[in-house]
Structure formats: C-alpha cells, structure tokens
Amino acid sequence: MKATSSGSSATTLRAGLALVLGLLLELSAIGSARADIATPEQKRACTPDVYRLCAGEIPNVRAITACLRRQKASLSEACRAVFEQ
C-alpha cells in the first residue's frame, strides 16, 4: 500500500507548526534574559511572518528569531509589536 502525498504533507505541516510554536515560545524572551512563554496573541501575530519571511530557517529556532529581527521592517504590524515589547 502506498502512502499518500496528502498524508505526508499533513505530517510535514504539523511538524512545521510545532517548530514554529517552539519559536514563538522564545519570542517573548526578546530583550530579556529569561524565556517566558509567548501568549496566544503573540503566536497568532508572528506565525504567518515566520512562514512568509523565514520558512527556510525552520526548524532552527535561533535562526528564525534572528531572521525575524533582520526582517523587522517587513514584519506585520502585530508581529513587529511583539518584538518592540
């Protein structure tokens, strides 16, 4: 029996989402020495920007965070606000 490509795509998408959520846990630590858990609002604000601007950095959380910082001018207003907190 062959595995369907849609099942494989769904698994890949879930894995990518899990990695992005890991990144978003670190977003609230920007500018501080300790890692706080990102709020649901922060996750919603930045997840689309991660996929749009930094998808090539997934699964490296530090690289994604650095990418978002480099792309600050291109971030959505909501995600930019997360970084300015």
Buried (B, 14 or more C-beta within 10 A) or exposed (E): EEEEEEEEEEEEEEEBEEBBEBBBBBBBBBEEEEEEEBEEEBBEBBBBBBEEBBEEBBEBBEBBBEBBEEBEEEBBEBBBBBBEE
